Amino acid sequence: MDYKKFIDRDKAYKGFVKYRRMILDASENGKFDEVFTDIGTKALEGDAIAQDVLAYFYNKGLPKFLRPHYSLYLSWQILASANGNCFSMEKSEYIIKFALDSIFNSDDVLKQAIIKGNIDKDNAYYVISNLICESMVDTLDINAKKLIAIQGGMKYSPEINRLFVLAMENAVPVVVKFLVS
C-alpha cells in the first residue's frame, strides 16, 4: 500500500462530466465506438477519471451500444478510487461503507494513525477510502488490461457481489495495520 496523489473532487467531477458528455454525444452522432475506445485507452493508461466514467456506463448501460455489466461497474469504480479519484471514492462509499465504519468507529485506530502521521483530520476520509479500495484491487486482482478485455453484459448477482463484499471485509485489517504501523 502506498499513498496516491489524489485527484481533487471538483477536478474529478468536471472531468467525469466532460468524458460522459463526449460519450453521449458520440452515441448520437455515430462515433460511439471511436470515443468509447479512446476513453477506454485513457482508462487503460491509468486515467482515474476515465476509469470512473467507464464504471458509470457499465452501471447504467447505453441503449444500442452497451449493456450494463455489474462486475465491470464495480471493478472500474474500485480501481478509479484506488487510483486516487476523490469523486469516485465518494461514489464508492456505498460499496465500502462497512469497512469505513469499522475503521472510523475505532477511536484507537484513528488516534494511532493521526499520531503516526498516516492521516489527519482533513484527509482521513479520502486516505482511508483510497486504502480500502487499493486493498480490494489487490485482493480481487483488478487491473485495467483484464477489464478492457471483458465483453458482454452481466446483471447483478449475489455471487459476484459477495466477492466484492469479501474483498472489502478483508481490507479492514490490512488498512488498520497500515494506518497504525
C-alpha positions as CSV (number, residue, x, y, z in Angstrom):
1,M,0.0,0.0,0.0
2,D,1.1,3.5,-0.7
3,Y,-0.3,6.9,-0.9
4,K,-1.5,8.1,-4.3
5,K,-1.7,11.7,-5.4
6,F,-5.4,12.4,-5.2
7,I,-7.4,13.9,-7.9
8,D,-9.4,16.7,-6.3
9,R,-13.1,16.0,-6.1
10,D,-14.1,19.1,-8.2
11,K,-11.5,18.4,-10.9
12,A,-12.5,14.7,-11.0
13,Y,-16.2,15.7,-11.2
14,K,-15.6,18.2,-14.1
15,G,-13.6,15.6,-15.9
16,F,-16.3,13.0,-15.4
17,V,-18.9,15.3,-16.8
18,K,-16.7,16.1,-19.8
19,Y,-16.0,12.4,-20.6
20,R,-19.6,11.4,-20.1
21,R,-20.8,14.2,-22.4
22,M,-18.3,13.1,-25.0
23,I,-19.6,9.5,-25.0
24,L,-23.3,10.6,-25.0
25,D,-22.6,13.0,-27.9
26,A,-20.7,10.3,-29.8
27,S,-23.6,7.9,-29.4
28,E,-25.9,10.4,-31.1
29,N,-23.5,11.2,-34.0
30,G,-22.3,7.7,-34.9
31,K,-18.9,7.9,-33.3
32,F,-19.6,5.9,-30.1
33,D,-17.0,3.1,-30.8
34,E,-14.3,5.6,-31.5
35,V,-14.9,7.8,-28.5
36,F,-15.6,4.9,-26.1
37,T,-12.3,3.2,-27.3
38,D,-10.4,6.5,-26.8
39,I,-11.7,6.8,-23.2
40,G,-11.1,3.1,-22.6
41,T,-7.5,3.7,-23.7
42,K,-7.1,6.5,-21.2
43,A,-8.5,4.2,-18.5
44,L,-6.0,1.5,-19.5
45,E,-3.2,4.1,-19.2
46,G,-4.3,4.9,-15.6
47,D,-6.6,7.9,-16.1
48,A,-8.8,7.5,-12.9
49,I,-11.4,9.9,-14.3
50,A,-11.8,7.8,-17.5
51,Q,-12.0,4.7,-15.2
52,D,-14.8,6.3,-13.3
53,V,-16.7,7.1,-16.5
54,L,-16.4,3.5,-17.6
55,A,-17.8,2.5,-14.2
56,Y,-20.7,4.8,-14.8
57,F,-21.5,3.4,-18.3
58,Y,-21.1,-0.2,-17.2
59,N,-23.5,0.5,-14.3
60,K,-26.2,2.3,-16.5
61,G,-25.5,0.9,-19.9
62,L,-26.3,2.8,-23.0
63,P,-29.1,1.6,-25.2
64,K,-28.0,0.3,-28.6
65,F,-24.3,0.5,-27.6
66,L,-23.5,-1.0,-24.2
67,R,-25.3,-3.4,-21.8
68,P,-24.8,-3.0,-18.1
69,H,-22.2,-5.2,-16.6
70,Y,-22.3,-5.4,-12.8
71,S,-18.8,-6.8,-12.3
72,L,-17.1,-4.3,-14.6
73,Y,-19.0,-1.5,-13.0
74,L,-17.8,-2.4,-9.5
75,S,-14.3,-3.2,-10.8
76,W,-13.8,0.1,-12.6
77,Q,-15.3,2.1,-9.7
78,I,-13.0,0.5,-7.2
79,L,-10.0,0.9,-9.5
80,A,-10.7,4.6,-10.0
81,S,-11.0,5.0,-6.3
82,A,-7.8,3.1,-5.7
83,N,-6.1,5.4,-8.2
84,G,-6.9,8.5,-6.2
85,N,-10.1,9.8,-7.8
86,C,-11.9,11.6,-4.9
87,F,-15.2,11.9,-6.8
88,S,-15.1,8.1,-7.4
89,M,-14.3,7.5,-3.7
90,E,-17.4,9.3,-2.7
91,K,-19.5,7.2,-5.1
92,S,-17.8,4.1,-3.8
93,E,-18.8,4.7,-0.3
94,Y,-21.9,2.5,-0.5
95,I,-19.6,-0.4,-1.6
96,I,-17.1,0.1,1.2
97,K,-19.3,1.5,3.9
98,F,-18.8,-1.4,6.3
99,A,-15.0,-1.0,6.1
100,L,-15.2,2.7,6.5
101,D,-17.5,2.4,9.5
102,S,-15.3,-0.3,11.1
103,I,-12.2,2.0,10.9
104,F,-13.9,5.3,11.7
105,N,-15.7,3.8,14.7
106,S,-12.4,2.7,16.2
107,D,-11.0,5.6,18.2
108,D,-7.8,3.7,19.0
109,V,-7.0,3.2,15.3
110,L,-7.7,6.8,14.4
111,K,-5.7,8.2,17.2
112,Q,-2.7,6.0,16.4
113,A,-3.0,6.8,12.7
114,I,-3.0,10.5,13.5
115,I,-0.1,10.2,15.9
116,K,1.9,8.3,13.4
117,G,1.1,10.9,10.8
118,N,-0.6,8.5,8.4
119,I,-3.8,10.5,8.3
120,D,-5.0,13.9,9.6
121,K,-8.5,15.2,10.2
122,D,-8.7,16.8,6.8
123,N,-7.7,13.9,4.7
124,A,-8.8,10.8,6.7
125,Y,-11.9,10.0,4.7
126,Y,-10.1,10.1,1.3
127,V,-6.9,8.3,2.6
128,I,-8.9,5.5,4.3
129,S,-11.3,5.1,1.3
130,N,-8.3,5.0,-1.0
131,L,-6.5,2.4,1.1
132,I,-9.6,0.2,1.3
133,C,-10.1,0.3,-2.5
134,E,-6.4,-0.3,-3.1
135,S,-6.6,-3.4,-0.9
136,M,-9.7,-4.6,-2.7
137,V,-7.9,-4.1,-6.1
138,D,-5.1,-6.3,-4.8
139,T,-7.4,-9.0,-3.3
140,L,-9.5,-9.2,-6.5
141,D,-6.5,-8.8,-8.8
142,I,-8.3,-6.0,-10.7
143,N,-6.3,-4.4,-13.5
144,A,-7.3,-2.3,-16.4
145,K,-5.9,-4.7,-19.0
146,K,-8.2,-7.6,-17.8
147,L,-11.2,-5.3,-17.6
148,I,-10.8,-3.9,-21.1
149,A,-10.8,-7.5,-22.5
150,I,-14.2,-8.4,-20.9
151,Q,-17.2,-8.1,-23.3
152,G,-20.9,-8.5,-23.0
153,G,-23.3,-7.7,-20.1
154,M,-23.8,-9.1,-16.6
155,K,-26.6,-8.3,-14.3
156,Y,-26.3,-8.1,-10.6
157,S,-25.8,-11.5,-8.9
158,P,-25.4,-12.3,-5.2
159,E,-22.3,-14.4,-6.1
160,I,-20.5,-11.6,-7.8
161,N,-21.5,-9.1,-5.1
162,R,-20.2,-11.5,-2.4
163,L,-16.7,-11.5,-4.0
164,F,-16.6,-7.7,-3.6
165,V,-18.0,-7.8,-0.1
166,L,-15.4,-10.4,1.0
167,A,-12.6,-8.3,-0.5
168,M,-13.9,-5.2,1.3
169,E,-14.2,-7.1,4.6
170,N,-10.6,-8.5,4.1
171,A,-9.4,-4.9,3.5
172,V,-10.2,-3.8,7.1
173,P,-7.4,-5.5,8.9
174,V,-4.9,-4.7,6.1
175,V,-5.8,-1.0,6.2
176,V,-5.8,-0.9,10.0
177,K,-2.4,-2.5,10.1
178,F,-1.1,0.1,7.6
179,L,-2.6,3.0,9.4
180,V,-1.1,2.1,12.8
181,S,2.3,1.0,11.7
